[in-house]
Amino acid sequence: MVEVSARPQPGLVLPTMSLHTTAQSLATLAAEPGHEGGHASLSPFVTGGGALFILLLLLWITTRFNRDR
């Protein structure tokens, strides 16, 4: 259900969503079947390892620039 806001201009009706209708829409979307899992070639260990490497690299770069002089 979408609430319609009243505007002074005739012919221009903008829908506004309340928190309740937004939550209801997201719950319906989450309950729909399909789209389970990711791509077959994406290994969670490789993805996690790559993310860990990138975060450690960023941490190392940050600490190099943040030296006390």
PyMOL Python script that loads the backbone (N, CA, C, O; Angstrom):
from pymol import cmd

cmd.read_pdbstr("""\
ATOM      1  N   MET A   1       0.843  -1.157   0.000  1.00  0.00           N
ATOM      2  CA  MET A   1       0.000   0.000   0.000  1.00  0.00           C
ATOM      3  C   MET A   1       0.897   1.232   0.000  1.00  0.00           C
ATOM      4  O   MET A   1       1.808   1.337   0.821  1.00  0.00           O
ATOM      5  N   VAL A   2       0.647   2.152  -0.905  1.00  0.00           N
ATOM      6  CA  VAL A   2       1.431   3.376  -1.021  1.00  0.00           C
ATOM      7  C   VAL A   2       0.524   4.550  -0.702  1.00  0.00           C
ATOM      8  O   VAL A   2      -0.557   4.690  -1.273  1.00  0.00           O
ATOM      9  N   GLU A   3       0.974   5.390   0.213  1.00  0.00           N
ATOM     10  CA  GLU A   3       0.214   6.580   0.548  1.00  0.00           C
ATOM     11  C   GLU A   3       0.509   7.651  -0.492  1.00  0.00           C
ATOM     12  O   GLU A   3       1.639   7.774  -0.964  1.00  0.00           O
ATOM     13  N   VAL A   4      -0.502   8.416  -0.844  1.00  0.00           N
ATOM     14  CA  VAL A   4      -0.338   9.467  -1.839  1.00  0.00           C
ATOM     15  C   VAL A   4      -0.380  10.802  -1.123  1.00  0.00           C
ATOM     16  O   VAL A   4      -1.318  11.088  -0.379  1.00  0.00           O
ATOM     17  N   SER A   5       0.634  11.616  -1.348  1.00  0.00           N
ATOM     18  CA  SER A   5       0.674  12.921  -0.690  1.00  0.00           C
ATOM     19  C   SER A   5      -0.143  13.927  -1.496  1.00  0.00           C
ATOM     20  O   SER A   5      -0.166  13.896  -2.726  1.00  0.00           O
ATOM     21  N   ALA A   6      -0.799  14.802  -0.780  1.00  0.00           N
ATOM     22  CA  ALA A   6      -1.614  15.827  -1.430  1.00  0.00           C
ATOM     23  C   ALA A   6      -0.717  16.994  -1.815  1.00  0.00           C
ATOM     24  O   ALA A   6      -0.022  17.552  -0.965  1.00  0.00           O
ATOM     25  N   ARG A   7      -0.727  17.362  -3.081  1.00  0.00           N
ATOM     26  CA  ARG A   7       0.064  18.477  -3.586  1.00  0.00           C
ATOM     27  C   ARG A   7      -0.894  19.526  -4.159  1.00  0.00           C
ATOM     28  O   ARG A   7      -1.953  19.173  -4.678  1.00  0.00           O
ATOM     29  N   PRO A   8      -0.539  20.790  -4.071  1.00  0.00           N
ATOM     30  CA  PRO A   8      -1.424  21.829  -4.595  1.00  0.00           C
ATOM     31  C   PRO A   8      -1.539  21.824  -6.117  1.00  0.00           C
ATOM     32  O   PRO A   8      -2.492  22.388  -6.655  1.00  0.00           O
ATOM     33  N   GLN A   9      -0.603  21.209  -6.819  1.00  0.00           N
ATOM     34  CA  GLN A   9      -0.640  21.212  -8.276  1.00  0.00           C
ATOM     35  C   GLN A   9      -1.501  20.048  -8.768  1.00  0.00           C
ATOM     36  O   GLN A   9      -1.235  18.899  -8.414  1.00  0.00           O
ATOM     37  N   PRO A  10      -2.517  20.319  -9.566  1.00  0.00           N
ATOM     38  CA  PRO A  10      -3.337  19.215 -10.085  1.00  0.00           C
ATOM     39  C   PRO A  10      -2.558  18.395 -11.110  1.00  0.00           C
ATOM     40  O   PRO A  10      -1.793  18.940 -11.905  1.00  0.00           O
ATOM     41  N   GLY A  11      -2.760  17.106 -11.080  1.00  0.00           N
ATOM     42  CA  GLY A  11      -2.107  16.221 -12.029  1.00  0.00           C
ATOM     43  C   GLY A  11      -0.751  15.727 -11.569  1.00  0.00           C
ATOM     44  O   GLY A  11      -0.192  14.819 -12.186  1.00  0.00           O
ATOM     45  N   LEU A  12      -0.207  16.292 -10.510  1.00  0.00           N
ATOM     46  CA  LEU A  12       1.090  15.865  -9.997  1.00  0.00           C
ATOM     47  C   LEU A  12       0.875  15.172  -8.660  1.00  0.00           C
ATOM     48  O   LEU A  12       0.623  15.823  -7.646  1.00  0.00           O
ATOM     49  N   VAL A  13       0.976  13.843  -8.666  1.00  0.00           N
ATOM     50  CA  VAL A  13       0.787  13.068  -7.448  1.00  0.00           C
ATOM     51  C   VAL A  13       2.069  12.287  -7.205  1.00  0.00           C
ATOM     52  O   VAL A  13       2.444  11.435  -8.010  1.00  0.00           O
ATOM     53  N   LEU A  14       2.738  12.577  -6.103  1.00  0.00           N
ATOM     54  CA  LEU A  14       3.983  11.907  -5.767  1.00  0.00           C
ATOM     55  C   LEU A  14       3.728  10.878  -4.673  1.00  0.00           C
ATOM     56  O   LEU A  14       3.175  11.218  -3.627  1.00  0.00           O
ATOM     57  N   PRO A  15       4.121   9.630  -4.895  1.00  0.00           N
ATOM     58  CA  PRO A  15       3.927   8.627  -3.846  1.00  0.00           C
ATOM     59  C   PRO A  15       4.970   8.793  -2.745  1.00  0.00           C
ATOM     60  O   PRO A  15       6.140   9.068  -3.009  1.00  0.00           O
ATOM     61  N   THR A  16       4.521   8.622  -1.521  1.00  0.00           N
ATOM     62  CA  THR A  16       5.442   8.618  -0.387  1.00  0.00           C
ATOM     63  C   THR A  16       5.251   7.306   0.344  1.00  0.00           C
ATOM     64  O   THR A  16       4.128   6.829   0.503  1.00  0.00           O
ATOM     65  N   MET A  17       6.344   6.730   0.783  1.00  0.00           N
ATOM     66  CA  MET A  17       6.262   5.453   1.482  1.00  0.00           C
ATOM     67  C   MET A  17       6.525   5.680   2.955  1.00  0.00           C
ATOM     68  O   MET A  17       7.461   6.383   3.335  1.00  0.00           O
ATOM     69  N   SER A  18       5.694   5.081   3.770  1.00  0.00           N
ATOM     70  CA  SER A  18       5.921   5.163   5.203  1.00  0.00           C
ATOM     71  C   SER A  18       6.862   4.041   5.620  1.00  0.00           C
ATOM     72  O   SER A  18       7.178   3.153   4.828  1.00  0.00           O
ATOM     73  N   LEU A  19       7.301   4.091   6.857  1.00  0.00           N
ATOM     74  CA  LEU A  19       8.207   3.070   7.369  1.00  0.00           C
ATOM     75  C   LEU A  19       7.539   1.699   7.347  1.00  0.00           C
ATOM     76  O   LEU A  19       8.182   0.691   7.055  1.00  0.00           O
ATOM     77  N   HIS A  20       6.249   1.671   7.656  1.00  0.00           N
ATOM     78  CA  HIS A  20       5.528   0.393   7.683  1.00  0.00           C
ATOM     79  C   HIS A  20       5.461  -0.237   6.291  1.00  0.00           C
ATOM     80  O   HIS A  20       5.720  -1.431   6.143  1.00  0.00           O
ATOM     81  N   THR A  21       5.119   0.544   5.282  1.00  0.00           N
ATOM     82  CA  THR A  21       5.009  -0.018   3.934  1.00  0.00           C
ATOM     83  C   THR A  21       6.376  -0.398   3.378  1.00  0.00           C
ATOM     84  O   THR A  21       6.493  -1.363   2.623  1.00  0.00           O
ATOM     85  N   THR A  22       7.408   0.356   3.746  1.00  0.00           N
ATOM     86  CA  THR A  22       8.758   0.010   3.308  1.00  0.00           C
ATOM     87  C   THR A  22       9.198  -1.308   3.915  1.00  0.00           C
ATOM     88  O   THR A  22       9.743  -2.164   3.219  1.00  0.00           O
ATOM     89  N   ALA A  23       8.963  -1.477   5.215  1.00  0.00           N
ATOM     90  CA  ALA A  23       9.325  -2.729   5.885  1.00  0.00           C
ATOM     91  C   ALA A  23       8.528  -3.895   5.317  1.00  0.00           C
ATOM     92  O   ALA A  23       9.057  -4.995   5.155  1.00  0.00           O
ATOM     93  N   GLN A  24       7.269  -3.655   5.018  1.00  0.00           N
ATOM     94  CA  GLN A  24       6.424  -4.708   4.446  1.00  0.00           C
ATOM     95  C   GLN A  24       6.939  -5.117   3.063  1.00  0.00           C
ATOM     96  O   GLN A  24       6.968  -6.304   2.739  1.00  0.00           O
ATOM     97  N   SER A  25       7.339  -4.150   2.259  1.00  0.00           N
ATOM     98  CA  SER A  25       7.866  -4.446   0.926  1.00  0.00           C
ATOM     99  C   SER A  25       9.179  -5.217   1.005  1.00  0.00           C
ATOM    100  O   SER A  25       9.392  -6.160   0.243  1.00  0.00           O
ATOM    101  N   LEU A  26      10.056  -4.821   1.921  1.00  0.00           N
ATOM    102  CA  LEU A  26      11.336  -5.515   2.065  1.00  0.00           C
ATOM    103  C   LEU A  26      11.154  -6.929   2.597  1.00  0.00           C
ATOM    104  O   LEU A  26      11.875  -7.839   2.190  1.00  0.00           O
ATOM    105  N   ALA A  27      10.201  -7.125   3.500  1.00  0.00           N
ATOM    106  CA  ALA A  27       9.939  -8.469   4.020  1.00  0.00           C
ATOM    107  C   ALA A  27       9.393  -9.371   2.921  1.00  0.00           C
ATOM    108  O   ALA A  27       9.749 -10.548   2.852  1.00  0.00           O
ATOM    109  N   THR A  28       8.541  -8.837   2.071  1.00  0.00           N
ATOM    110  CA  THR A  28       8.008  -9.612   0.951  1.00  0.00           C
ATOM    111  C   THR A  28       9.118  -9.962  -0.032  1.00  0.00           C
ATOM    112  O   THR A  28       9.178 -11.087  -0.528  1.00  0.00           O
ATOM    113  N   LEU A  29       9.989  -9.012  -0.312  1.00  0.00           N
ATOM    114  CA  LEU A  29      11.100  -9.252  -1.226  1.00  0.00           C
ATOM    115  C   LEU A  29      12.055 -10.303  -0.671  1.00  0.00           C
ATOM    116  O   LEU A  29      12.551 -11.146  -1.418  1.00  0.00           O
ATOM    117  N   ALA A  30      12.313 -10.259   0.630  1.00  0.00           N
ATOM    118  CA  ALA A  30      13.229 -11.221   1.248  1.00  0.00           C
ATOM    119  C   ALA A  30      12.633 -12.621   1.293  1.00  0.00           C
ATOM    120  O   ALA A  30      13.373 -13.605   1.292  1.00  0.00           O
ATOM    121  N   ALA A  31      11.310 -12.726   1.331  1.00  0.00           N
ATOM    122  CA  ALA A  31      10.661 -14.028   1.433  1.00  0.00           C
ATOM    123  C   ALA A  31      10.513 -14.723   0.085  1.00  0.00           C
ATOM    124  O   ALA A  31      10.195 -15.911   0.036  1.00  0.00           O
ATOM    125  N   GLU A  32      10.738 -14.000  -1.006  1.00  0.00           N
ATOM    126  CA  GLU A  32      10.573 -14.598  -2.327  1.00  0.00           C
ATOM    127  C   GLU A  32      11.669 -15.624  -2.591  1.00  0.00           C
ATOM    128  O   GLU A  32      12.829 -15.400  -2.246  1.00  0.00           O
ATOM    129  N   PRO A  33      11.307 -16.741  -3.198  1.00  0.00           N
ATOM    130  CA  PRO A  33      12.324 -17.752  -3.504  1.00  0.00           C
ATOM    131  C   PRO A  33      13.187 -17.316  -4.687  1.00  0.00           C
ATOM    132  O   PRO A  33      12.814 -16.441  -5.469  1.00  0.00           O
ATOM    133  N   GLY A  34      14.334 -17.946  -4.788  1.00  0.00           N
ATOM    134  CA  GLY A  34      15.224 -17.660  -5.909  1.00  0.00           C
ATOM    135  C   GLY A  34      16.428 -16.856  -5.478  1.00  0.00           C
ATOM    136  O   GLY A  34      16.471 -16.320  -4.371  1.00  0.00           O
ATOM    137  N   HIS A  35      17.381 -16.780  -6.341  1.00  0.00           N
ATOM    138  CA  HIS A  35      18.625 -16.043  -6.128  1.00  0.00           C
ATOM    139  C   HIS A  35      19.403 -16.567  -4.927  1.00  0.00           C
ATOM    140  O   HIS A  35      20.049 -15.791  -4.222  1.00  0.00           O
ATOM    141  N   GLU A  36      19.348 -17.861  -4.692  1.00  0.00           N
ATOM    142  CA  GLU A  36      20.130 -18.431  -3.601  1.00  0.00           C
ATOM    143  C   GLU A  36      21.568 -18.617  -4.055  1.00  0.00           C
ATOM    144  O   GLU A  36      21.826 -19.026  -5.187  1.00  0.00           O
ATOM    145  N   GLY A  37      22.490 -18.316  -3.172  1.00  0.00           N
ATOM    146  CA  GLY A  37      23.898 -18.538  -3.473  1.00  0.00           C
ATOM    147  C   GLY A  37      24.446 -17.502  -4.429  1.00  0.00           C
ATOM    148  O   GLY A  37      23.714 -16.676  -4.975  1.00  0.00           O
ATOM    149  N   GLY A  38      25.730 -17.566  -4.614  1.00  0.00           N
ATOM    150  CA  GLY A  38      26.386 -16.628  -5.516  1.00  0.00           C
ATOM    151  C   GLY A  38      26.796 -17.329  -6.791  1.00  0.00           C
ATOM    152  O   GLY A  38      26.258 -18.379  -7.143  1.00  0.00           O
ATOM    153  N   HIS A  39      27.736 -16.749  -7.463  1.00  0.00           N
ATOM    154  CA  HIS A  39      28.252 -17.330  -8.694  1.00  0.00           C
ATOM    155  C   HIS A  39      29.050 -18.579  -8.350  1.00  0.00           C
ATOM    156  O   HIS A  39      29.714 -18.627  -7.314  1.00  0.00           O
ATOM    157  N   ALA A  40      28.989 -19.584  -9.207  1.00  0.00           N
ATOM    158  CA  ALA A  40      29.629 -20.867  -8.912  1.00  0.00           C
ATOM    159  C   ALA A  40      31.149 -20.747  -8.799  1.00  0.00           C
ATOM    160  O   ALA A  40      31.774 -21.540  -8.096  1.00  0.00           O
ATOM    161  N   SER A  41      31.749 -19.778  -9.474  1.00  0.00           N
ATOM    162  CA  SER A  41      33.205 -19.681  -9.453  1.00  0.00           C
ATOM    163  C   SER A  41      33.736 -18.862  -8.280  1.00  0.00           C
ATOM    164  O   SER A  41      34.950 -18.798  -8.089  1.00  0.00           O
ATOM    165  N   LEU A  42      32.871 -18.236  -7.492  1.00  0.00           N
ATOM    166  CA  LEU A  42      33.324 -17.417  -6.374  1.00  0.00           C
ATOM    167  C   LEU A  42      33.454 -18.271  -5.121  1.00  0.00           C
ATOM    168  O   LEU A  42      32.459 -18.738  -4.566  1.00  0.00           O
ATOM    169  N   SER A  43      34.682 -18.465  -4.688  1.00  0.00           N
ATOM    170  CA  SER A  43      34.928 -19.211  -3.464  1.00  0.00           C
ATOM    171  C   SER A  43      34.889 -18.250  -2.283  1.00  0.00           C
ATOM    172  O   SER A  43      35.506 -17.186  -2.340  1.00  0.00           O
ATOM    173  N   PRO A  44      34.178 -18.598  -1.215  1.00  0.00           N
ATOM    174  CA  PRO A  44      34.133 -17.707  -0.055  1.00  0.00           C
ATOM    175  C   PRO A  44      35.507 -17.498   0.576  1.00  0.00           C
ATOM    176  O   PRO A  44      35.783 -16.423   1.108  1.00  0.00           O
ATOM    177  N   PHE A  45      36.366 -18.507   0.524  1.00  0.00           N
ATOM    178  CA  PHE A  45      37.703 -18.377   1.103  1.00  0.00           C
ATOM    179  C   PHE A  45      38.563 -17.412   0.296  1.00  0.00           C
ATOM    180  O   PHE A  45      39.314 -16.620   0.867  1.00  0.00           O
ATOM    181  N   VAL A  46      38.457 -17.475  -1.015  1.00  0.00           N
ATOM    182  CA  VAL A  46      39.226 -16.556  -1.864  1.00  0.00           C
ATOM    183  C   VAL A  46      38.704 -15.129  -1.694  1.00  0.00           C
ATOM    184  O   VAL A  46      39.489 -14.185  -1.603  1.00  0.00           O
ATOM    185  N   THR A  47      37.394 -14.976  -1.652  1.00  0.00           N
ATOM    186  CA  THR A  47      36.803 -13.651  -1.473  1.00  0.00           C
ATOM    187  C   THR A  47      37.185 -13.063  -0.118  1.00  0.00           C
ATOM    188  O   THR A  47      37.579 -11.900  -0.031  1.00  0.00           O
ATOM    189  N   GLY A  48      37.067 -13.866   0.934  1.00  0.00           N
ATOM    190  CA  GLY A  48      37.430 -13.404   2.269  1.00  0.00           C
ATOM    191  C   GLY A  48      38.911 -13.117   2.397  1.00  0.00           C
ATOM    192  O   GLY A  48      39.306 -12.136   3.027  1.00  0.00           O
ATOM    193  N   GLY A  49      39.739 -13.974   1.799  1.00  0.00           N
ATOM    194  CA  GLY A  49      41.183 -13.755   1.829  1.00  0.00           C
ATOM    195  C   GLY A  49      41.576 -12.492   1.092  1.00  0.00           C
ATOM    196  O   GLY A  49      42.442 -11.743   1.544  1.00  0.00           O
ATOM    197  N   GLY A  50      40.939 -12.256  -0.044  1.00  0.00           N
ATOM    198  CA  GLY A  50      41.215 -11.035  -0.802  1.00  0.00           C
ATOM    199  C   GLY A  50      40.802  -9.787  -0.038  1.00  0.00           C
ATOM    200  O   GLY A  50      41.515  -8.784  -0.036  1.00  0.00           O
ATOM    201  N   ALA A  51      39.643  -9.856   0.611  1.00  0.00           N
ATOM    202  CA  ALA A  51      39.184  -8.717   1.411  1.00  0.00           C
ATOM    203  C   ALA A  51      40.116  -8.469   2.589  1.00  0.00           C
ATOM    204  O   ALA A  51      40.435  -7.322   2.899  1.00  0.00           O
ATOM    205  N   LEU A  52      40.557  -9.542   3.248  1.00  0.00           N
ATOM    206  CA  LEU A  52      41.490  -9.406   4.369  1.00  0.00           C
ATOM    207  C   LEU A  52      42.812  -8.792   3.901  1.00  0.00           C
ATOM    208  O   LEU A  52      43.361  -7.916   4.568  1.00  0.00           O
ATOM    209  N   PHE A  53      43.313  -9.247   2.768  1.00  0.00           N
ATOM    210  CA  PHE A  53      44.559  -8.709   2.222  1.00  0.00           C
ATOM    211  C   PHE A  53      44.428  -7.212   1.930  1.00  0.00           C
ATOM    212  O   PHE A  53      45.315  -6.428   2.269  1.00  0.00           O
ATOM    213  N   ILE A  54      43.327  -6.826   1.306  1.00  0.00           N
ATOM    214  CA  ILE A  54      43.122  -5.415   0.964  1.00  0.00           C
ATOM    215  C   ILE A  54      43.016  -4.566   2.226  1.00  0.00           C
ATOM    216  O   ILE A  54      43.578  -3.472   2.287  1.00  0.00           O
ATOM    217  N   LEU A  55      42.295  -5.063   3.239  1.00  0.00           N
ATOM    218  CA  LEU A  55      42.169  -4.308   4.482  1.00  0.00           C
ATOM    219  C   LEU A  55      43.508  -4.181   5.206  1.00  0.00           C
ATOM    220  O   LEU A  55      43.825  -3.121   5.745  1.00  0.00           O
ATOM    221  N   LEU A  56      44.289  -5.253   5.220  1.00  0.00           N
ATOM    222  CA  LEU A  56      45.609  -5.182   5.848  1.00  0.00           C
ATOM    223  C   LEU A  56      46.536  -4.239   5.083  1.00  0.00           C
ATOM    224  O   LEU A  56      47.332  -3.520   5.688  1.00  0.00           O
ATOM    225  N   LEU A  57      46.433  -4.241   3.758  1.00  0.00           N
ATOM    226  CA  LEU A  57      47.226  -3.319   2.948  1.00  0.00           C
ATOM    227  C   LEU A  57      46.847  -1.868   3.250  1.00  0.00           C
ATOM    228  O   LEU A  57      47.721  -1.014   3.395  1.00  0.00           O
ATOM    229  N   LEU A  58      45.553  -1.593   3.343  1.00  0.00           N
ATOM    230  CA  LEU A  58      45.112  -0.244   3.678  1.00  0.00           C
ATOM    231  C   LEU A  58      45.556   0.158   5.081  1.00  0.00           C
ATOM    232  O   LEU A  58      45.919   1.312   5.312  1.00  0.00           O
ATOM    233  N   LEU A  59      45.529  -0.784   6.014  1.00  0.00           N
ATOM    234  CA  LEU A  59      46.007  -0.504   7.365  1.00  0.00           C
ATOM    235  C   LEU A  59      47.497  -0.176   7.352  1.00  0.00           C
ATOM    236  O   LEU A  59      47.933   0.759   8.024  1.00  0.00           O
ATOM    237  N   TRP A  60      48.269  -0.931   6.600  1.00  0.00           N
ATOM    238  CA  TRP A  60      49.706  -0.688   6.509  1.00  0.00           C
ATOM    239  C   TRP A  60      49.990   0.684   5.893  1.00  0.00           C
ATOM    240  O   TRP A  60      50.837   1.426   6.388  1.00  0.00           O
ATOM    241  N   ILE A  61      49.277   1.016   4.813  1.00  0.00           N
ATOM    242  CA  ILE A  61      49.465   2.319   4.164  1.00  0.00           C
ATOM    243  C   ILE A  61      49.100   3.447   5.125  1.00  0.00           C
ATOM    244  O   ILE A  61      49.806   4.452   5.204  1.00  0.00           O
ATOM    245  N   THR A  62      47.999   3.279   5.853  1.00  0.00           N
ATOM    246  CA  THR A  62      47.566   4.309   6.798  1.00  0.00           C
ATOM    247  C   THR A  62      48.600   4.528   7.892  1.00  0.00           C
ATOM    248  O   THR A  62      48.889   5.668   8.256  1.00  0.00           O
ATOM    249  N   THR A  63      49.159   3.445   8.416  1.00  0.00           N
ATOM    250  CA  THR A  63      50.153   3.595   9.483  1.00  0.00           C
ATOM    251  C   THR A  63      51.453   4.200   8.957  1.00  0.00           C
ATOM    252  O   THR A  63      52.159   4.859   9.720  1.00  0.00           O
ATOM    253  N   ARG A  64      51.794   4.001   7.689  1.00  0.00           N
ATOM    254  CA  ARG A  64      53.002   4.616   7.127  1.00  0.00           C
ATOM    255  C   ARG A  64      52.826   6.125   7.031  1.00  0.00           C
ATOM    256  O   ARG A  64      53.774   6.870   7.282  1.00  0.00           O
ATOM    257  N   PHE A  65      51.625   6.594   6.671  1.00  0.00           N
ATOM    258  CA  PHE A  65      51.383   8.029   6.536  1.00  0.00           C
ATOM    259  C   PHE A  65      51.124   8.706   7.872  1.00  0.00           C
ATOM    260  O   PHE A  65      51.162   9.934   7.952  1.00  0.00           O
ATOM    261  N   ASN A  66      50.864   7.941   8.918  1.00  0.00           N
ATOM    262  CA  ASN A  66      50.473   8.503  10.205  1.00  0.00           C
ATOM    263  C   ASN A  66      51.606   8.424  11.232  1.00  0.00           C
ATOM    264  O   ASN A  66      51.341   8.309  12.428  1.00  0.00           O
ATOM    265  N   ARG A  67      52.826   8.483  10.795  1.00  0.00           N
ATOM    266  CA  ARG A  67      53.957   8.428  11.719  1.00  0.00           C
ATOM    267  C   ARG A  67      54.094   9.752  12.456  1.00  0.00           C
ATOM    268  O   ARG A  67      53.891  10.824  11.887  1.00  0.00           O
ATOM    269  N   ASP A  68      54.437   9.654  13.718  1.00  0.00           N
ATOM    270  CA  ASP A  68      54.728  10.865  14.486  1.00  0.00           C
ATOM    271  C   ASP A  68      56.119  11.352  14.113  1.00  0.00           C
ATOM    272  O   ASP A  68      57.057  10.560  14.025  1.00  0.00           O
ATOM    273  N   ARG A  69      56.249  12.636  13.896  1.00  0.00           N
ATOM    274  CA  ARG A  69      57.545  13.168  13.459  1.00  0.00           C
ATOM    275  C   ARG A  69      58.184  13.990  14.537  1.00  0.00           C
ATOM    276  O   ARG A  69      59.280  14.517  14.344  1.00  0.00           O
TER     277      ARG A  69
END
""", "prot")
cmd.dss("prot")
cmd.show_as("cartoon", "prot")
cmd.util.cbc("prot")
cmd.orient("prot")
